[in-house]
Amino acid sequence: MSDWQHLDQTYLFPTVRRLPVTIAAAENNWLIDTEGKRYLDLFTGLAVNILGHSHPHLMKALDEQGHRFLHISNLFLNPPAIRLAQRLVQNTVGTGRVYFGNSGAEATEAAIKLVHKWSVKHAPDKKGIVVMKNSFHGRTLGALKLTRQPGVYQDYPLIDYPVYEVEANQPEELVRVCEEARPAAILVEPILGSGGIIPLTEEYLQTIQQICQSKEMLFLVDEIQTGLGRTGTLFAYQAYSLKPDLILFGKGIGGGLPLSGIIAGEKLQNEFRPGDHGTTFAPSPLSAALGNAVLDVLLEQGMLEQGKKTAGLLWSRLHELKETFPTLIKNIRGRGMMIGIRTNLSPEALQSLQKNLMEDGILVNITAGTVMRLLPPLTLTEEEIDTLMNALNKHLQARKQ
């Protein structure tokens, strides 16, 4: 055990099973440990570092805003945050407003409050929110009730509002629940992330939108992990011509610093009034400045399109891998740079494969027990794809029956 591991175990709660890698530095798409070993980072901070590490445009924004001011009260006008909110609205709902928070869970909490205020005022006969089985929307007590993973919600106290759990991509069940329970809203991740990289089909998403329109319910999309270019469009819902009433965002928006929020369309844009919600640190001027820099790179410097092209190459190589190892790989799910390799390996065997890759200098995540989750940066290179594929080929070949 290293000194850092000993200190970590002594002074920090063990709420996460950490990998035995102590990070000292990062460069482009690589992490560097205290021994100087380099690791290709396919975690990207769990979908945060969409542009890799220390992207020059982000570092320039960090320096410029850092020399202006780091924090002010939200009682004052905050130019970086105002500009970021304007750009988010204009690139999504067209007309609407933004509320900023610090984390994905805070975005979910804000959404719960907003849905409640809307339903009390406009639809008092409708209560509660429909979510997908195995969805993940955060760990704070309000968000926890919307997160449908028993290992996460456990036996913690539950906030007293109705939540209806349905199976993803099963429209008949969704229609029945909405008929019988009369919920106020449906909240979905376009691709269930922690639940195993399970994409909702276009047909199912269109069904959700139709139900919400016909029954005058709210359509909410959780884009905390799928957003900011990860799936090939700025937000995943935009690939299907959907018009949600509320968009939750986070992770990649702050360029590596804490920032999240909700984008409310016309139906919800006037529901929050002074005193209804708030936080000390958001919107952070520094995080907002980096958020604007992220949008610069994605929308004005071509990284959104470049990342989409690179993702196409990665998917092609992964499908070749599946053809080579059909007994080890069940399927490959997701979109863009959000990929789940569903394996026939046991959880223990997949953890062993993860360890082998780590020894080769490649960091990958495991979710839902048997799914290898890849969350590469849009800045991934063809050479780095080769590095990943060569390592996967080697280690899967060793496990081939």
C-alpha positions in Angstrom: 0.0 0.0 0.0 1.4 3.4 -1.0 1.6 6.3 1.5 -1.2 8.1 -0.4 -3.5 5.0 -0.2 -2.8 4.8 3.6 -3.6 8.5 4.1 -6.7 8.2 1.9 -8.1 5.3 3.9 -7.2 7.0 7.2 -8.8 10.4 6.6 -11.5 10.0 3.9 -14.8 8.1 4.1 -14.6 5.0 1.8 -17.7 6.0 -0.2 -15.9 5.1 -3.4 -13.9 2.0 -4.3 -10.8 3.8 -5.6 -8.4 2.4 -8.2 -4.8 2.3 -6.9 -3.6 5.1 -9.1 -2.4 8.4 -7.6 -2.6 11.2 -10.1 0.1 13.9 -10.1 -0.6 15.6 -13.5 -2.7 15.5 -16.7 -1.9 16.3 -20.3 -4.3 16.2 -23.3 -6.1 12.8 -23.0 -3.7 11.3 -20.5 -3.3 11.1 -16.7 0.2 10.8 -15.2 0.7 9.2 -11.8 3.2 10.0 -9.1 5.7 7.5 -10.6 5.5 9.2 -14.0 3.4 6.4 -15.6 0.9 7.7 -18.3 -2.7 6.5 -18.6 -5.1 7.0 -21.5 -8.1 8.5 -19.7 -11.3 7.0 -20.9 -13.1 7.9 -17.6 -12.8 11.7 -18.4 -13.7 12.4 -14.8 -17.0 10.4 -15.4 -18.0 12.4 -18.5 -16.6 15.8 -17.3 -13.4 16.3 -19.3 -15.1 16.4 -22.7 -12.1 18.3 -24.2 -9.4 16.3 -22.4 -7.1 17.9 -19.8 -5.8 21.5 -19.8 -7.2 22.4 -23.2 -5.4 25.6 -24.2 -8.6 27.6 -24.8 -9.9 26.6 -21.4 -6.6 27.5 -19.7 -6.7 30.9 -21.3 -10.2 31.5 -20.0 -9.2 30.2 -16.6 -6.3 32.7 -16.4 -8.3 35.7 -17.7 -11.3 35.2 -15.4 -9.0 34.2 -12.5 -7.4 37.6 -12.7 -10.7 39.4 -12.7 -12.6 37.7 -9.8 -13.2 34.2 -8.6 -16.4 34.6 -6.7 -19.2 37.1 -6.1 -22.6 36.8 -4.5 -25.4 35.9 -6.8 -27.0 39.2 -5.7 -24.8 40.9 -8.3 -24.9 40.7 -12.1 -22.4 38.1 -13.3 -21.4 38.7 -17.0 -19.8 35.2 -17.7 -22.9 33.4 -16.3 -25.3 35.7 -18.1 -23.5 35.1 -21.4 -23.4 31.3 -20.8 -27.1 31.2 -20.0 -27.9 33.1 -23.2 -25.9 30.7 -25.3 -27.4 27.7 -23.7 -31.0 28.9 -24.2 -30.3 30.0 -27.8 -28.8 26.6 -28.6 -31.6 24.6 -27.1 -35.1 25.8 -26.3 -34.8 29.2 -28.1 -36.9 31.0 -25.5 -36.4 30.3 -21.8 -34.3 30.7 -18.7 -31.4 29.0 -16.8 -30.9 28.2 -13.2 -27.3 27.3 -12.3 -26.1 24.9 -9.6 -22.9 23.2 -8.7 -23.6 19.5 -9.4 -25.9 17.2 -11.3 -27.8 16.3 -8.1 -28.4 20.1 -7.5 -29.8 20.3 -11.1 -32.2 17.5 -10.2 -33.2 19.1 -6.9 -34.0 22.4 -8.8 -36.1 20.4 -11.3 -38.1 18.8 -8.6 -38.9 22.2 -7.1 -39.8 23.6 -10.5 -42.1 20.7 -11.4 -43.9 21.1 -8.0 -44.4 24.8 -8.4 -45.8 24.3 -11.9 -48.1 21.5 -10.9 -49.5 23.4 -7.9 -50.2 26.4 -10.1 -51.2 24.9 -13.4 -52.2 21.2 -12.8 -53.2 20.6 -9.2 -54.7 17.3 -10.2 -51.3 16.0 -11.4 -48.6 14.9 -8.9 -45.3 13.1 -9.1 -42.7 12.2 -11.7 -42.2 9.1 -14.0 -38.7 7.8 -14.2 -37.0 4.8 -15.8 -36.0 1.7 -14.0 -32.2 1.7 -13.4 -32.0 5.5 -14.0 -29.6 7.7 -12.1 -30.4 11.3 -11.2 -28.3 12.0 -8.2 -27.7 11.1 -4.5 -29.1 14.0 -2.5 -32.4 13.0 -0.8 -34.7 14.6 -3.3 -32.7 13.3 -6.3 -32.3 10.0 -4.6 -35.9 9.1 -4.9 -35.7 9.6 -8.7 -32.6 7.4 -8.9 -34.0 3.8 -9.4 -31.0 1.7 -8.3 -31.5 -0.1 -5.0 -27.7 0.0 -4.2 -27.9 3.8 -4.3 -31.2 4.7 -2.7 -30.9 1.9 0.0 -33.0 2.7 3.0 -32.4 6.4 3.3 -35.4 8.7 4.2 -37.5 9.4 1.2 -39.0 12.8 0.3 -42.8 12.6 0.2 -43.8 13.0 -3.4 -44.9 10.3 -5.8 -42.4 8.6 -8.2 -43.5 6.1 -10.7 -40.9 3.6 -12.1 -41.3 2.1 -15.5 -39.2 -0.1 -17.7 -37.2 1.7 -20.4 -38.4 1.3 -24.0 -41.8 -0.2 -22.9 -44.4 2.3 -24.2 -47.4 0.2 -23.1 -46.4 0.4 -19.5 -45.6 4.1 -19.7 -49.0 4.8 -21.2 -50.8 2.8 -18.5 -48.9 4.5 -15.7 -49.7 8.0 -17.1 -53.4 7.1 -17.5 -53.8 5.6 -14.0 -51.4 7.8 -11.8 -51.8 11.2 -13.5 -48.2 12.3 -12.9 -47.1 15.8 -13.5 -43.9 15.0 -15.5 -41.7 12.4 -17.1 -37.9 12.6 -16.5 -35.5 10.5 -18.7 -31.9 10.2 -19.5 -31.8 9.8 -23.3 -29.1 7.1 -22.6 -29.1 5.5 -19.2 -25.5 6.0 -18.1 -25.0 4.4 -14.7 -27.8 1.9 -15.5 -25.6 0.3 -18.2 -25.5 2.6 -21.2 -29.0 1.8 -22.4 -30.3 4.2 -25.1 -33.9 5.1 -25.2 -35.2 4.4 -28.7 -36.3 7.3 -30.9 -39.8 5.7 -31.0 -40.0 5.6 -27.2 -38.7 9.2 -26.8 -41.3 10.4 -29.4 -44.0 8.5 -27.4 -42.9 10.3 -24.2 -43.2 13.6 -26.0 -46.7 12.8 -27.4 -47.9 11.7 -24.0 -46.7 14.9 -22.3 -48.3 17.0 -25.0 -51.6 15.2 -25.1 -52.0 15.0 -21.3 -50.4 18.4 -20.6 -47.5 17.0 -18.6 -44.0 18.2 -18.4 -41.2 16.5 -20.5 -37.9 16.6 -18.7 -34.5 15.3 -20.1 -31.6 14.6 -17.9 -28.6 15.5 -20.1 -26.1 15.7 -17.2 -24.0 12.9 -18.7 -25.2 12.8 -22.3 -24.8 16.6 -22.9 -22.1 18.9 -24.2 -21.3 17.0 -27.4 -20.8 13.6 -25.9 -23.3 11.9 -28.1 -22.6 13.8 -31.3 -25.0 16.7 -30.8 -24.8 19.4 -28.2 -27.5 17.6 -26.3 -28.6 14.1 -27.0 -32.3 14.9 -27.4 -31.5 17.1 -30.4 -30.8 14.1 -32.6 -34.5 13.3 -32.5 -36.2 16.7 -33.0 -37.7 16.6 -29.5 -38.9 19.7 -27.6 -38.5 19.1 -23.9 -39.8 21.5 -21.3 -36.8 21.2 -19.1 -33.1 20.2 -19.7 -30.8 19.2 -16.9 -27.1 19.7 -17.5 -23.9 19.4 -15.7 -20.6 17.5 -15.8 -18.9 18.8 -19.0 -20.3 22.3 -18.9 -17.8 23.6 -16.3 -14.7 22.5 -18.2 -13.6 20.5 -15.1 -14.9 22.9 -12.5 -18.3 22.3 -10.7 -21.2 23.7 -12.6 -24.7 22.4 -13.5 -28.2 23.7 -14.0 -31.5 23.5 -15.7 -32.7 25.1 -18.9 -36.4 25.9 -18.8 -38.5 26.4 -21.9 -41.5 28.7 -22.3 -43.9 26.6 -20.2 -41.6 26.8 -17.1 -39.5 30.0 -17.6 -41.6 32.1 -15.2 -42.2 29.6 -12.4 -39.2 30.5 -10.2 -39.4 33.8 -8.4 -37.0 35.5 -5.9 -36.5 33.3 -2.8 -37.8 30.1 -4.4 -34.4 28.6 -4.8 -30.7 29.5 -4.4 -27.1 28.5 -3.7 -24.0 30.3 -2.4 -21.5 29.3 -5.1 -23.4 29.0 -8.3 -23.1 30.5 -10.8 -19.4 30.5 -10.2 -17.9 33.3 -12.4 -14.8 31.0 -13.0 -16.9 27.9 -13.9 -19.1 30.0 -16.2 -16.1 31.5 -18.0 -14.9 27.9 -18.6 -18.4 27.0 -19.7 -18.3 29.7 -22.4 -14.8 28.4 -23.4 -16.2 24.9 -23.7 -19.0 26.2 -26.0 -16.4 28.1 -28.0 -14.5 24.9 -28.7 -17.5 22.8 -29.5 -19.6 25.2 -31.5 -17.1 27.7 -33.0 -13.9 25.8 -33.3 -15.3 22.6 -34.8 -14.7 20.1 -32.0 -18.3 18.9 -32.0 -18.0 17.7 -35.6 -14.4 16.5 -35.1 -15.5 14.4 -32.1 -18.4 13.0 -34.1 -16.0 11.8 -36.8 -13.6 10.3 -34.3 -16.4 8.5 -32.5 -17.5 7.0 -35.8 -14.0 5.5 -36.2 -14.0 4.2 -32.7 -17.4 2.5 -33.1 -16.2 0.9 -36.3 -13.2 -0.6 -34.6 -15.4 -1.7 -31.6 -17.8 -3.6 -34.0 -14.8 -5.3 -35.5 -13.8 -6.3 -31.9 -17.2 -7.8 -31.3 -17.0 -9.8 -34.5 -13.7 -11.2 -33.4 -14.9 -12.1 -29.9 -18.6 -12.9 -30.2 -18.6 -15.2 -27.1 -17.1 -12.5 -24.9 -19.0 -9.4 -26.2 -22.8 -9.5 -26.2 -23.4 -6.1 -27.7 -22.1 -2.5 -27.9 -24.6 0.3 -26.9 -24.7 4.0 -26.7 -23.9 6.8 -29.1 -20.9 9.0 -29.9 -18.4 9.1 -27.1 -20.7 7.4 -24.6 -20.2 3.7 -25.1 -21.1 0.5 -23.1 -19.5 -2.8 -24.1 -21.8 -5.4 -22.6 -19.8 -8.5 -21.9 -20.4 -12.1 -21.1 -17.7 -11.9 -18.4 -18.6 -12.2 -14.8 -18.2 -9.0 -12.7 -15.0 -10.4 -11.2 -13.6 -11.3 -14.7 -14.4 -7.8 -16.0 -12.7 -6.2 -13.0 -9.7 -8.4 -13.8 -9.8 -7.1 -17.4 -10.0 -3.5 -16.1 -6.9 -4.2 -14.0 -5.0 -5.6 -17.0 -5.9 -2.5 -19.1 -4.8 -0.3 -16.2 -1.4 -2.1 -16.1 -1.1 -1.3 -19.8 -1.8 2.4 -19.2 -5.5 2.5 -20.1 -8.3 3.6 -17.7 -11.8 2.3 -18.3 -14.9 2.3 -16.1 -17.3 -0.6 -15.2 -21.0 -0.1 -14.6 -24.0 -2.4 -14.1 -21.6 -5.2 -13.2 -20.8 -6.5 -16.6 -20.6 -3.4 -18.8 -17.3 -1.7 -19.7 -18.2 2.0 -19.9 -16.0 4.2 -22.2 -16.4 7.9 -21.9 -13.6 9.2 -24.2 -12.9 12.9 -24.8 -13.9 14.4 -28.1 -10.2 15.1 -28.5 -9.4 11.4 -28.8 -6.9 10.6 -31.6 -6.7 7.7 -34.1 -3.4 6.7 -32.5 -5.1 6.5 -29.1 -7.9 4.4 -30.6 -5.2 2.0 -31.9 -3.7 1.9 -28.4 -7.0 0.9 -26.8 -8.0 -1.6 -29.5 -4.6 -3.4 -29.4 -4.8 -3.8 -25.6 -8.4 -5.0 -25.8 -7.5 -7.5 -28.5 -4.6 -8.8 -26.5 -6.5 -9.3 -23.2 -9.7 -10.7 -24.8 -7.7 -13.1 -26.8 -6.2 -14.4 -23.5 -9.8 -15.0 -22.3 -11.1 -16.6 -25.5 -12.4 -20.1 -24.9 
